[in-house]
Amino acid sequence: MVQLREVQMQFEEKIVLEGVSLDVQPQERLVIMGQSGSGKSTILRLILGILRPNAGSIFFKQFEIALTAASFNRCDSTSGWFIIIRRC
């Protein structure tokens, strides 16, 4: 249902996620544990489409998720944002 493939995420000089892959099926539960700043919230934001990974792919069901805005923080009613979903 949700799949991350070789996802990499970096904020300026800080590498938060490097080559992360996971596959969560329907009815499956996943717990993400880690220290502060280890990428837990980043993974959720990537899955929701709020952030776009520097590399890798994120899928929900059979659709790849990509965010078109450069940053969720810069989105407002004048600039707006939307999610593109394409079947792979």
JOUR-V170894 format. One record per residue. PSI is psi in whole degrees, -180 to 180 (NA if undefined). NEAR is the number of other ideal C-beta (glycine too) atoms within 8 Angstrom. D_CENTER is the distance of its C-alpha to the mean C-alpha in Angstrom with 1 decimal. Layout:
<<PSI:NEAR:D_CENTER> <PSI:NEAR:D_CENTER>>
This chain:
<<-52:8:14.0> <131:10:10.4> <132:10:9.9> <133:16:7.9> <111:9:10.4> <47:10:11.3> <134:15:8.0> <138:13:9.3> <131:13:8.6> <137:9:11.8> <109:5:13.4> <-117:4:16.9> <-13:3:18.6> <118:7:16.5> <118:7:14.3> <-44:10:11.9> <136:12:10.3> <108:5:12.5> <36:8:12.6> <128:12:10.6> <137:10:11.2> <158:8:11.6> <115:7:13.0> <119:8:13.7> <162:6:16.7> <144:4:18.3> <2:3:20.4> <144:7:18.7> <144:3:17.7> <133:6:15.5> <128:4:16.1> <116:7:14.1> <149:4:16.7> <170:6:17.1> <167:4:18.7> <132:3:17.8> <10:6:15.4> <-6:7:14.2> <9:11:10.5> <-54:9:10.6> <-32:6:9.5> <-42:11:6.8> <-45:12:5.3> <-42:9:6.3> <-36:10:5.3> <-45:15:1.5> <-39:11:4.0> <-13:6:6.4> <10:9:5.7> <-36:7:7.1> <157:10:5.6> <131:5:5.9> <153:12:6.0> <-31:6:9.8> <160:6:10.3> <-179:13:9.5> <151:9:8.3> <130:14:6.3> <140:13:9.2> <120:9:10.5> <-121:5:14.2> <17:5:15.2> <135:10:13.2> <139:9:10.6> <133:12:8.2> <138:10:8.4> <135:11:9.1> <-18:7:12.7> <149:10:13.3> <-34:3:13.3> <135:6:12.4> <-35:10:12.1> <-26:4:15.1> <-4:8:17.2> <134:9:16.9> <-173:6:20.1> <-24:3:22.5> <-40:4:24.0> <-40:7:21.0> <170:8:18.8> <158:9:15.4> <161:5:14.4> <133:9:11.9> <130:7:13.2> <127:9:13.1> <141:7:15.2> <135:5:16.9> <NA:6:17.0>>
